[in-house]
Amino acid sequence: MGSVEIPTKVLTNTSAQIKMPVVGMGSAPDFTCKKDTKEAIIEAIKQGYRHFDTAAAYGSEQALGEALNEAIQLGLVTREQLFVTSKLWVTENHPHLVLPALQKSLKTLQLDYLDLYLIHWPLSSQPGKFSFPIDVADLLPFDVKGVWESMEEALRLGLTKAIGVSNFSVKKLQKLLSVATVLPAVNQVEMNLAWQQKKLREFCNENGIVLTAFSPLRKGASRGANEVMENDMLKQIADAHGKSVAQISLRWLYEQGITFVPKSYDKERMSQNLSIFDWTLTKEDHEKIDQIKQNRLIPGPTKPSLNDLWDDEI
């Protein structure tokens, strides 16, 4: 199979109307700097992937940077054709540390600029004290106005083409919008068929904020059954379309106007994740999907979990 042309979504809260590919490749923590990582990224580029999502906290920036650099050298892609997202970790979530953190990410990624830079969590912790989960005792007040001003400065300096957030509830977004000059272009959150986030979707839609779903295929078997991949009703819908449950899940997100960053280094699954654009779900499919029991998989990055992190949103 040749490379697939991936649809894009215009980031409205940017001066240049930047286009973000609707499907990206995630690189959360089990992405390590190994030979197969580089091969997987090169393979992804050959298949048509252009959006690569990383974060300072993932430890994957170096491997991703090396792979992208190699792909550019091989002439598979130009920098302008790529869309690279990284994120500001909570230890740097302070006004004076935003620019140094972004510059460090750029150096590690071997890039001159990012396409999108996100505040990873609406939390700040002690600078220089990286731990995961974050110790609640290390948390500091989050100066959302000061941090966002530094994000806007990064935009003005051309270090990133767009700025946004991750893991922000409606209430946290409302607070940010009240102090922002440049509105966030993106909010990256957990979203999948078992956590559909209707209220957040409506709010982001009204405010021109593009939603990106992480964990779009609902991993987390370690926390019990995978409520998406092992859902019998979804298996029936998938069989009716001659598709996989993963493809049904991603197609549903696409039909909601959501962008998503699944993570797979399996060549066949990478290809399947792109084969969702030439068919549609039926009205009945949507009605069935609406009935799936909803609960959040990701409790948050702290131990113990913070009750007010999500503001009790569905």
DRENDO-1510 file (C-alpha; in Angstrom, 1 decimal, always signed):
<recs>
REC; n; res; u; v; w
REC; 1; MET; +0.0; +0.0; +0.0 .
REC; 2; GLY; +1.3; +3.5; -0.9 .
REC; 3; SER; +1.0; +6.5; +1.4 .
REC; 4; VAL; -2.4; +7.8; +2.4 .
REC; 5; GLU; -3.4; +11.4; +2.0 .
REC; 6; ILE; -4.5; +12.4; +5.5 .
REC; 7; PRO; -7.2; +15.0; +5.9 .
REC; 8; THR; -6.3; +18.1; +7.9 .
REC; 9; LYS; -8.0; +20.4; +10.4 .
REC; 10; VAL; -7.4; +24.1; +10.3 .
REC; 11; LEU; -6.3; +25.6; +13.6 .
REC; 12; THR; -8.5; +28.6; +13.8 .
REC; 13; ASN; -6.9; +30.3; +16.8 .
REC; 14; THR; -3.7; +30.9; +14.8 .
REC; 15; SER; -2.8; +33.9; +12.6 .
REC; 16; ALA; -1.7; +31.7; +9.7 .
REC; 17; GLN; -4.6; +29.2; +9.7 .
REC; 18; ILE; -2.2; +26.3; +10.2 .
REC; 19; LYS; -3.4; +22.9; +9.1 .
REC; 20; MET; -3.0; +19.9; +11.5 .
REC; 21; PRO; -3.3; +16.3; +10.1 .
REC; 22; VAL; -6.3; +14.7; +11.8 .
REC; 23; VAL; -4.3; +11.5; +12.5 .
REC; 24; GLY; -1.0; +11.7; +14.3 .
REC; 25; MET; +1.4; +9.2; +15.8 .
REC; 26; GLY; +1.6; +9.2; +19.6 .
REC; 27; SER; +4.8; +8.5; +21.5 .
REC; 28; ALA; +3.9; +8.2; +25.2 .
REC; 29; PRO; +6.3; +6.7; +27.7 .
REC; 30; ASP; +7.0; +3.2; +26.4 .
REC; 31; PHE; +8.6; +4.8; +23.4 .
REC; 32; THR; +12.3; +4.3; +24.0 .
REC; 33; CYS; +15.3; +5.3; +21.9 .
REC; 34; LYS; +15.8; +2.0; +20.1 .
REC; 35; LYS; +16.4; +1.1; +16.6 .
REC; 36; ASP; +12.9; -0.1; +16.1 .
REC; 37; THR; +11.6; +3.3; +17.1 .
REC; 38; LYS; +13.5; +5.0; +14.3 .
REC; 39; GLU; +12.3; +2.3; +11.8 .
REC; 40; ALA; +8.7; +2.7; +13.0 .
REC; 41; ILE; +8.8; +6.5; +12.4 .
REC; 42; ILE; +10.3; +6.1; +9.0 .
REC; 43; GLU; +7.7; +3.5; +8.2 .
REC; 44; ALA; +5.0; +5.8; +9.4 .
REC; 45; ILE; +6.2; +8.6; +7.2 .
REC; 46; LYS; +6.3; +6.2; +4.2 .
REC; 47; GLN; +2.6; +5.3; +5.0 .
REC; 48; GLY; +1.6; +9.0; +5.0 .
REC; 49; TYR; +1.8; +10.0; +8.7 .
REC; 50; ARG; +3.0; +13.6; +9.1 .
REC; 51; HIS; +1.9; +14.5; +12.6 .
REC; 52; PHE; +4.1; +13.3; +15.4 .
REC; 53; ASP; +3.2; +13.9; +19.0 .
REC; 54; THR; +5.7; +13.9; +21.8 .
REC; 55; ALA; +6.4; +15.6; +25.2 .
REC; 56; ALA; +9.4; +16.5; +27.3 .
REC; 57; ALA; +8.1; +14.1; +30.0 .
REC; 58; TYR; +7.8; +11.1; +27.6 .
REC; 59; GLY; +11.6; +10.8; +27.1 .
REC; 60; SER; +10.8; +10.3; +23.4 .
REC; 61; GLU; +11.9; +13.6; +21.9 .
REC; 62; GLN; +15.5; +12.5; +21.1 .
REC; 63; ALA; +14.4; +9.3; +19.3 .
REC; 64; LEU; +11.7; +11.1; +17.4 .
REC; 65; GLY; +14.1; +13.9; +16.5 .
REC; 66; GLU; +16.7; +11.5; +15.1 .
REC; 67; ALA; +14.1; +9.6; +13.1 .
REC; 68; LEU; +12.6; +12.7; +11.6 .
REC; 69; ASN; +16.0; +14.1; +10.8 .
REC; 70; GLU; +16.9; +10.8; +9.0 .
REC; 71; ALA; +13.6; +10.9; +7.1 .
REC; 72; ILE; +14.3; +14.4; +5.9 .
REC; 73; GLN; +17.9; +13.5; +4.9 .
REC; 74; LEU; +16.5; +10.5; +3.0 .
REC; 75; GLY; +14.2; +12.9; +1.1 .
REC; 76; LEU; +11.1; +11.1; +2.3 .
REC; 77; VAL; +9.6; +14.3; +3.6 .
REC; 78; THR; +10.5; +18.0; +4.1 .
REC; 79; ARG; +10.3; +19.8; +7.5 .
REC; 80; GLU; +7.5; +21.9; +6.1 .
REC; 81; GLN; +5.4; +18.8; +5.5 .
REC; 82; LEU; +5.8; +17.6; +9.1 .
REC; 83; PHE; +3.6; +18.6; +12.0 .
REC; 84; VAL; +5.4; +18.2; +15.4 .
REC; 85; THR; +3.8; +18.6; +18.8 .
REC; 86; SER; +5.6; +18.7; +22.1 .
REC; 87; LYS; +4.5; +19.6; +25.6 .
REC; 88; LEU; +5.7; +21.6; +28.6 .
REC; 89; TRP; +6.1; +19.5; +31.7 .
REC; 90; VAL; +4.7; +20.6; +35.2 .
REC; 91; THR; +8.2; +21.2; +36.6 .
REC; 92; GLU; +8.6; +23.9; +33.9 .
REC; 93; ASN; +5.0; +25.2; +34.1 .
REC; 94; HIS; +6.2; +28.5; +35.5 .
REC; 95; PRO; +6.3; +31.8; +33.5 .
REC; 96; HIS; +10.2; +32.2; +33.5 .
REC; 97; LEU; +10.8; +28.5; +32.6 .
REC; 98; VAL; +8.5; +28.2; +29.5 .
REC; 99; LEU; +10.9; +29.5; +26.9 .
REC; 100; PRO; +14.0; +27.6; +28.3 .
REC; 101; ALA; +11.9; +24.4; +28.3 .
REC; 102; LEU; +10.7; +24.9; +24.7 .
REC; 103; GLN; +14.3; +25.7; +23.6 .
REC; 104; LYS; +15.5; +22.5; +25.3 .
REC; 105; SER; +12.8; +20.5; +23.5 .
REC; 106; LEU; +13.8; +22.0; +20.2 .
REC; 107; LYS; +17.4; +21.1; +20.7 .
REC; 108; THR; +16.6; +17.5; +21.7 .
REC; 109; LEU; +14.3; +17.2; +18.6 .
REC; 110; GLN; +16.9; +18.8; +16.4 .
REC; 111; LEU; +14.3; +21.3; +15.1 .
REC; 112; ASP; +14.2; +25.1; +14.7 .
REC; 113; TYR; +10.5; +25.3; +15.6 .
REC; 114; LEU; +7.5; +23.3; +16.7 .
REC; 115; ASP; +4.2; +23.3; +15.0 .
REC; 116; LEU; +2.4; +23.0; +18.3 .
REC; 117; TYR; +3.4; +23.5; +21.9 .
REC; 118; LEU; +1.1; +22.4; +24.7 .
REC; 119; ILE; +0.9; +23.0; +28.4 .
REC; 120; HIS; +0.9; +19.3; +29.4 .
REC; 121; TRP; -1.3; +19.6; +32.6 .
REC; 122; PRO; -3.0; +22.4; +34.4 .
REC; 123; LEU; -0.6; +21.9; +37.3 .
REC; 124; SER; +2.8; +23.4; +38.4 .
REC; 125; SER; +5.3; +21.6; +40.6 .
REC; 126; GLN; +8.8; +22.2; +42.1 .
REC; 127; PRO; +11.2; +23.2; +39.3 .
REC; 128; GLY; +13.9; +20.6; +38.7 .
REC; 129; LYS; +12.2; +17.8; +40.7 .
REC; 130; PHE; +11.0; +15.4; +38.1 .
REC; 131; SER; +9.0; +12.5; +39.4 .
REC; 132; PHE; +6.0; +10.5; +38.0 .
REC; 133; PRO; +3.5; +10.2; +39.5 .
REC; 134; ILE; +4.0; +13.7; +40.9 .
REC; 135; ASP; +4.1; +14.0; +44.6 .
REC; 136; VAL; +1.2; +16.2; +45.7 .
REC; 137; ALA; +3.6; +17.8; +48.3 .
REC; 138; ASP; +5.6; +19.2; +45.3 .
REC; 139; LEU; +2.7; +21.0; +43.7 .
REC; 140; LEU; +2.8; +24.8; +43.5 .
REC; 141; PRO; +0.1; +27.3; +42.5 .
REC; 142; PHE; -0.3; +27.4; +38.7 .
REC; 143; ASP; +0.0; +30.9; +37.4 .
REC; 144; VAL; -2.1; +30.4; +34.3 .
REC; 145; LYS; -1.9; +34.0; +33.2 .
REC; 146; GLY; +1.9; +34.3; +33.5 .
REC; 147; VAL; +2.5; +30.9; +31.9 .
REC; 148; TRP; +0.2; +31.6; +29.0 .
REC; 149; GLU; +1.9; +35.0; +28.4 .
REC; 150; SER; +5.2; +33.1; +28.0 .
REC; 151; MET; +3.5; +30.7; +25.6 .
REC; 152; GLU; +2.3; +33.7; +23.6 .
REC; 153; GLU; +5.9; +35.0; +23.7 .
REC; 154; ALA; +7.1; +31.7; +22.2 .
REC; 155; LEU; +4.6; +32.1; +19.4 .
REC; 156; ARG; +5.8; +35.7; +18.7 .
REC; 157; LEU; +9.4; +34.5; +18.7 .
REC; 158; GLY; +8.6; +31.9; +16.1 .
REC; 159; LEU; +9.6; +29.0; +18.3 .
REC; 160; THR; +6.3; +27.4; +17.7 .
REC; 161; LYS; +3.5; +28.0; +15.1 .
REC; 162; ALA; +0.6; +27.3; +17.5 .
REC; 163; ILE; +0.1; +27.0; +21.2 .
REC; 164; GLY; -2.5; +25.0; +23.2 .
REC; 165; VAL; -3.1; +22.9; +26.3 .
REC; 166; SER; -3.6; +19.4; +27.3 .
REC; 167; ASN; -5.9; +17.8; +30.0 .
REC; 168; PHE; -7.8; +21.0; +30.6 .
REC; 169; SER; -11.5; +20.8; +31.7 .
REC; 170; VAL; -14.1; +23.3; +30.6 .
REC; 171; LYS; -13.7; +25.2; +33.9 .
REC; 172; LYS; -9.9; +25.4; +33.4 .
REC; 173; LEU; -10.3; +26.5; +29.8 .
REC; 174; GLN; -12.8; +29.2; +30.9 .
REC; 175; LYS; -10.2; +30.5; +33.3 .
REC; 176; LEU; -7.5; +30.5; +30.5 .
REC; 177; LEU; -9.8; +32.2; +28.0 .
REC; 178; SER; -10.4; +35.0; +30.5 .
REC; 179; VAL; -6.7; +35.9; +30.5 .
REC; 180; ALA; -5.5; +34.9; +27.0 .
REC; 181; THR; -4.7; +37.3; +24.2 .
REC; 182; VAL; -4.2; +34.4; +21.8 .
REC; 183; LEU; -6.7; +31.6; +22.4 .
REC; 184; PRO; -5.4; +28.0; +22.7 .
REC; 185; ALA; -5.6; +26.3; +19.3 .
REC; 186; VAL; -5.8; +22.8; +20.7 .
REC; 187; ASN; -6.8; +20.9; +23.8 .
REC; 188; GLN; -5.4; +17.4; +23.9 .
REC; 189; VAL; -7.3; +15.1; +26.3 .
REC; 190; GLU; -8.3; +11.5; +26.9 .
REC; 191; MET; -11.1; +10.8; +24.6 .
REC; 192; ASN; -12.5; +7.5; +23.3 .
REC; 193; LEU; -15.7; +5.6; +23.0 .
REC; 194; ALA; -15.8; +4.9; +26.7 .
REC; 195; TRP; -15.0; +8.6; +27.6 .
REC; 196; GLN; -16.7; +10.7; +25.0 .
REC; 197; GLN; -16.5; +14.1; +26.8 .
REC; 198; LYS; -19.6; +15.6; +25.3 .
REC; 199; LYS; -19.6; +18.8; +27.4 .
REC; 200; LEU; -15.9; +19.5; +26.6 .
REC; 201; ARG; -16.5; +18.8; +22.9 .
REC; 202; GLU; -19.3; +21.4; +22.8 .
REC; 203; PHE; -17.3; +24.0; +24.7 .
REC; 204; CYS; -14.2; +23.6; +22.4 .
REC; 205; ASN; -16.4; +23.7; +19.3 .
REC; 206; GLU; -17.9; +27.0; +20.4 .
REC; 207; ASN; -14.5; +28.5; +21.1 .
REC; 208; GLY; -12.6; +27.3; +18.0 .
REC; 209; ILE; -10.4; +25.0; +20.0 .
REC; 210; VAL; -9.5; +21.8; +18.2 .
REC; 211; LEU; -9.7; +18.6; +20.3 .
REC; 212; THR; -7.0; +16.0; +20.0 .
REC; 213; ALA; -7.7; +12.6; +21.6 .
REC; 214; PHE; -5.0; +10.6; +23.3 .
REC; 215; SER; -5.7; +7.0; +24.3 .
REC; 216; PRO; -8.3; +7.0; +21.4 .
REC; 217; LEU; -8.3; +3.2; +21.5 .
REC; 218; ARG; -8.6; +3.0; +25.3 .
REC; 219; LYS; -5.7; +1.0; +26.5 .
REC; 220; GLY; -5.4; +0.2; +30.2 .
REC; 221; ALA; -5.9; -3.5; +30.4 .
REC; 222; SER; -3.8; -3.2; +33.6 .
REC; 223; ARG; -6.8; -1.4; +35.1 .
REC; 224; GLY; -9.4; -4.1; +34.1 .
REC; 225; ALA; -11.0; -4.9; +30.8 .
REC; 226; ASN; -10.5; -2.6; +27.8 .
REC; 227; GLU; -14.0; -1.2; +27.5 .
REC; 228; VAL; -13.4; -0.2; +23.9 .
REC; 229; MET; -11.4; -3.0; +22.2 .
REC; 230; GLU; -13.3; -5.8; +24.1 .
REC; 231; ASN; -16.8; -4.4; +23.7 .
REC; 232; ASP; -19.1; -6.9; +22.0 .
REC; 233; MET; -21.4; -4.3; +20.6 .
REC; 234; LEU; -18.5; -2.6; +18.9 .
REC; 235; LYS; -17.3; -5.9; +17.6 .
REC; 236; GLN; -20.7; -6.3; +15.9 .
REC; 237; ILE; -20.5; -2.8; +14.4 .
REC; 238; ALA; -17.0; -3.6; +13.2 .
REC; 239; ASP; -18.0; -6.9; +11.6 .
REC; 240; ALA; -21.0; -5.2; +9.9 .
REC; 241; HIS; -18.5; -2.8; +8.2 .
REC; 242; GLY; -15.8; -5.3; +7.6 .
REC; 243; LYS; -13.5; -3.2; +9.8 .
REC; 244; SER; -11.7; -3.6; +13.1 .
REC; 245; VAL; -12.9; -2.2; +16.5 .
REC; 246; ALA; -10.0; +0.2; +16.4 .
REC; 247; GLN; -11.1; +1.6; +13.0 .
REC; 248; ILE; -14.7; +2.0; +14.3 .
REC; 249; SER; -13.3; +3.9; +17.3 .
REC; 250; LEU; -11.1; +6.3; +15.1 .
REC; 251; ARG; -13.9; +6.8; +12.6 .
REC; 252; TRP; -16.3; +7.9; +15.3 .
REC; 253; LEU; -13.7; +10.5; +16.5 .
REC; 254; TYR; -13.2; +11.7; +13.0 .
REC; 255; GLU; -17.0; +12.1; +12.5 .
REC; 256; GLN; -17.1; +14.2; +15.7 .
REC; 257; GLY; -14.4; +16.5; +14.2 .
REC; 258; ILE; -11.8; +15.2; +16.6 .
REC; 259; THR; -8.1; +14.8; +15.8 .
REC; 260; PHE; -6.3; +11.8; +17.4 .
REC; 261; VAL; -2.9; +10.4; +18.1 .
REC; 262; PRO; -3.0; +6.6; +18.4 .
REC; 263; LYS; +0.3; +4.9; +19.2 .
REC; 264; SER; +1.2; +1.8; +17.3 .
REC; 265; TYR; +4.6; +0.6; +15.9 .
REC; 266; ASP; +3.0; -2.4; +14.2 .
REC; 267; LYS; +3.1; -1.8; +10.5 .
REC; 268; GLU; -0.3; -3.4; +9.8 .
REC; 269; ARG; -2.0; -1.5; +12.6 .
REC; 270; MET; -0.4; +1.8; +11.5 .
REC; 271; SER; -1.9; +1.2; +8.1 .
REC; 272; GLN; -5.3; +0.2; +9.5 .
REC; 273; ASN; -5.4; +3.5; +11.6 .
REC; 274; LEU; -5.2; +5.4; +8.3 .
REC; 275; SER; -7.9; +3.4; +6.5 .
REC; 276; ILE; -10.9; +5.2; +8.0 .
REC; 277; PHE; -11.6; +8.0; +5.5 .
REC; 278; ASP; -13.6; +6.3; +2.7 .
REC; 279; TRP; -16.6; +4.9; +4.6 .
REC; 280; THR; -19.0; +6.1; +7.3 .
REC; 281; LEU; -20.8; +5.0; +10.4 .
REC; 282; THR; -24.6; +4.8; +10.2 .
REC; 283; LYS; -27.1; +6.6; +12.4 .
REC; 284; GLU; -27.8; +3.3; +14.2 .
REC; 285; ASP; -24.1; +2.9; +14.9 .
REC; 286; HIS; -24.0; +6.3; +16.5 .
REC; 287; GLU; -27.1; +5.5; +18.6 .
REC; 288; LYS; -25.4; +2.3; +19.9 .
REC; 289; ILE; -22.1; +4.1; +20.6 .
REC; 290; ASP; -24.0; +6.7; +22.6 .
REC; 291; GLN; -25.1; +3.9; +25.0 .
REC; 292; ILE; -21.5; +2.9; +26.0 .
REC; 293; LYS; -20.9; +3.2; +29.7 .
REC; 294; GLN; -18.7; +6.3; +30.4 .
REC; 295; ASN; -15.8; +6.5; +32.8 .
REC; 296; ARG; -12.4; +8.1; +32.7 .
REC; 297; LEU; -9.3; +5.9; +32.4 .
REC; 298; ILE; -6.6; +8.4; +33.3 .
REC; 299; PRO; -6.9; +9.5; +36.9 .
REC; 300; GLY; -4.3; +12.2; +36.6 .
REC; 301; PRO; -0.5; +12.5; +37.1 .
REC; 302; THR; -0.5; +12.8; +40.9 .
REC; 303; LYS; -0.6; +10.4; +43.8 .
REC; 304; PRO; -3.0; +10.6; +45.5 .
REC; 305; SER; -5.2; +11.8; +42.7 .
REC; 306; LEU; -6.5; +15.4; +42.9 .
REC; 307; ASN; -10.2; +15.7; +43.2 .
REC; 308; ASP; -10.5; +19.1; +41.5 .
REC; 309; LEU; -8.2; +18.3; +38.6 .
REC; 310; TRP; -11.2; +17.4; +36.3 .
REC; 311; ASP; -13.8; +19.6; +37.9 .
REC; 312; ASP; -16.2; +16.6; +37.9 .
REC; 313; GLU; -16.8; +16.7; +34.2 .
REC; 314; ILE; -18.4; +14.1; +31.9 .
</recs>
